[in-house]
Amino acid sequence: MLMDQLAAMRVFAEVAELGSFSAAAKSLGLSRPSVSTQVAALEKHLGVRLFDRTTRRVALTRDGARFLGGCRLVFSELRAVEDELGASGERPAGRLTVHLAAALGRQLLMPALPGFLARYPSLDVDVRISDRLVEPPDEGVDVAVRAGSVSNPRLAVRSAAASHWITCASPDYLDRHGWPQTPVGLRSHQLIGYRGAGAAKPHGWIFREGRRQLALEPVCRATLDDPEALLAAAARGAGIIQTMDLLAAPALERGALAIVLPGTAVRGPPVSVIYPRVGEESASVRVFAAFAVELLGRCQRRAAAATGL
């Protein structure tokens, strides 16, 4: 009975996080009726309504929001116990040096850092954020989170999330300038490009057309060297951008950005947690890796719900 209730709580939490019974079913690998049945059974058990349901949206009730907070506490405590058991009794302690890719670190991982620190009070974390490619144990780094392939055979690689390149702009910009219908049609719009450190020109844009990919060299009105600044400029109506769905999901959820050219998204780089393969990784590395993989997996599910990918 307890395991059934825990399973129903996880289903409920997934519906609450994604705001959709269908998206939760897809994320959990369950049928839509199974998700509805488990949530209904949980509501009957608790004697309260957890969601207000309409044909267009699912919203938490006040009781649902309170219960979601309780679910998160339960899941956090369970993960903490599982992590400590997995560490064979060795408690995470001391100093852990972590390197994070800049935008992923600031936007996705840093907001969750207080919860991680509270879970492991004996662990001190030295966080370094940049877009340099740092491979543990270089520069004293114990564990790193980054996007892109990893070919170093000395590193253990834990897959954390998939990503997609999506094209988007603010609804205000699109209302003023029109919605492009094809990638070629972007040439008549204001494009905002991203130029990585040391690059001579903005990154090229790519689109899926059926079974093939189309590359486009954007002619940009503005070029920025920071992915977060790129998102901010687009949300304020500066023009159209191409960016990673993991980063754009929050702006898409609140309506600050809208997808342009739906159906043309292309698979982006994988996001991984990496650390030295030599010997067994420490309890500190193990619990941070578990934290990052769980968090980024949740971010991927949010992005999928926001983009329909």
Residue pairs with C-beta under 8 A, 6 or more apart in sequence:
5 42
5 45
6 74
7 38
8 38
8 39
8 41
8 42
8 45
9 42
9 71
9 74
9 75
10 28
10 71
10 75
11 24
11 28
11 30
11 35
11 38
11 39
11 42
12 38
12 39
12 42
12 50
12 67
12 68
12 71
13 68
13 71
13 72
13 75
14 24
14 27
14 28
14 301
15 21
15 24
15 35
15 39
15 51
15 58
16 51
16 60
16 64
16 68
17 24
17 298
17 301
17 302
18 24
18 27
18 301
18 302
18 305
19 57
19 58
19 59
19 305
20 58
20 305
21 32
21 35
21 36
21 39
21 58
22 32
23 301
23 304
23 305
24 30
24 35
25 31
25 32
25 34
25 35
26 304
27 301
27 304
27 305
28 35
39 50
39 51
42 50
43 49
43 50
46 63
46 67
48 61
48 63
48 64
48 67
49 61
49 63
49 64
50 60
50 61
50 63
50 64
50 67
51 58
51 59
51 60
51 61
51 64
52 58
52 59
52 60
52 61
60 68
76 115
76 119
79 119
79 290
79 291
79 294
80 119
80 120
83 92
83 286
83 287
83 290
84 91
84 92
84 283
84 287
86 286
86 290
87 283
87 286
87 287
90 282
90 283
91 122
91 283
92 120
92 122
92 123
92 282
92 283
92 284
92 286
92 287
93 122
93 123
93 283
93 284
94 122
94 123
94 124
94 284
95 123
95 124
95 125
95 126
96 123
96 124
96 125
96 126
96 142
96 143
96 284
96 285
96 288
97 125
97 126
97 128
97 140
97 141
97 142
97 143
98 125
98 126
98 127
98 128
98 141
98 142
98 143
98 144
98 145
98 288
99 128
99 129
99 130
99 134
99 136
99 139
99 141
99 143
99 144
99 145
99 146
100 106
100 109
100 127
100 128
100 129
100 144
100 145
100 146
101 129
101 131
101 145
101 146
101 147
102 129
102 130
102 131
102 226
102 227
103 226
103 227
103 228
103 244
103 247
104 145
104 146
104 147
104 246
104 247
104 271
104 296
105 127
105 129
105 145
106 129
106 228
107 228
107 247
107 250
108 246
108 247
108 295
108 296
108 299
109 145
109 292
109 295
109 296
110 127
112 291
112 295
113 125
113 127
116 125
116 288
116 291
117 123
117 125
119 287
119 291
120 284
120 287
123 284
123 287
125 288
128 134
128 139
128 141
131 196
131 197
133 146
133 148
134 141
134 144
135 141
135 144
135 150
135 152
135 155
135 274
136 142
136 143
136 144
136 155
136 274
136 275
136 276
137 276
142 275
142 282
142 284
142 285
143 273
143 274
143 275
143 281
143 285
143 288
143 289
144 273
144 274
144 275
145 160
145 271
145 272
145 273
145 274
145 292
145 296
146 271
146 272
146 274
147 163
147 244
147 268
147 269
147 270
147 271
147 272
148 269
148 270
149 269
149 270
150 157
150 272
150 274
153 277
154 276
154 277
154 278
155 274
155 275
155 276
155 277
156 274
156 275
156 276
156 277
156 281
157 272
157 273
157 274
158 272
158 273
158 274
158 289
158 293
159 270
159 271
159 272
159 293
160 270
160 271
160 272
160 273
160 292
160 293
160 296
160 297
161 246
161 270
161 271
161 296
161 297
161 299
161 300
162 267
162 268
162 270
162 271
162 300
163 244
163 245
163 246
163 267
163 268
163 269
163 270
163 271
163 300
163 303
164 244
164 245
164 265
164 266
164 267
164 268
164 303
164 307
164 309
165 205
165 206
165 242
165 243
165 244
165 245
165 265
165 266
165 267
165 268
166 242
166 243
166 244
166 245
166 248
166 259
166 265
166 307
166 309
167 186
167 205
167 207
167 240
167 241
167 242
167 259
167 260
167 261
167 264
167 265
168 234
168 240
168 241
168 242
168 243
168 248
168 251
168 252
168 257
168 258
168 259
168 260
169 234
169 237
169 239
169 240
169 241
169 257
169 258
169 260
170 234
170 235
170 236
170 237
170 256
170 257
170 258
171 255
171 257
171 258
172 237
173 190
173 234
173 237
173 238
173 239
173 240
174 258
174 260
176 237
177 189
177 190
179 260
180 186
180 188
180 189
180 240
180 260
180 261
181 261
182 261
183 205
183 207
183 209
183 214
183 216
183 261
183 264
184 216
186 205
186 216
186 218
186 240
187 219
189 239
189 240
190 221
190 238
190 239
190 240
191 218
191 219
191 220
191 221
191 239
191 240
191 241
192 220
192 221
192 222
192 223
192 224
192 230
192 233
192 234
192 238
192 239
192 240
192 241
193 202
193 203
193 218
193 220
193 222
193 223
193 224
193 241
194 202
194 203
194 223
194 224
194 225
194 227
194 230
194 241
194 242
194 243
195 201
195 202
195 203
195 223
195 224
195 225
196 203
196 225
197 225
201 217
202 218
202 220
202 223
203 242
204 215
204 216
204 217
204 218
205 215
205 216
205 217
205 218
205 242
206 213
206 214
206 215
206 216
206 242
206 266
207 213
207 214
207 216
207 261
207 264
207 266
208 214
208 263
208 264
208 265
208 266
209 264
213 266
218 242
221 238
221 239
222 233
222 238
222 239
224 230
224 233
227 243
227 244
227 247
228 247
230 241
230 243
231 241
231 243
231 247
231 248
231 251
231 257
233 239
233 241
234 240
234 241
234 243
234 251
234 257
235 251
235 256
235 257
240 260
244 268
245 265
245 268
245 303
245 304
245 306
245 307
245 309
246 271
246 296
246 299
246 300
246 303
248 257
248 303
248 306
248 307
249 299
249 302
249 303
249 306
249 307
250 302
251 257
252 258
252 259
252 306
252 307
253 302
253 306
259 307
259 308
262 308
265 307
265 309
271 296
273 288
273 289
273 292
273 293
275 281
275 285
275 289
281 289
303 309
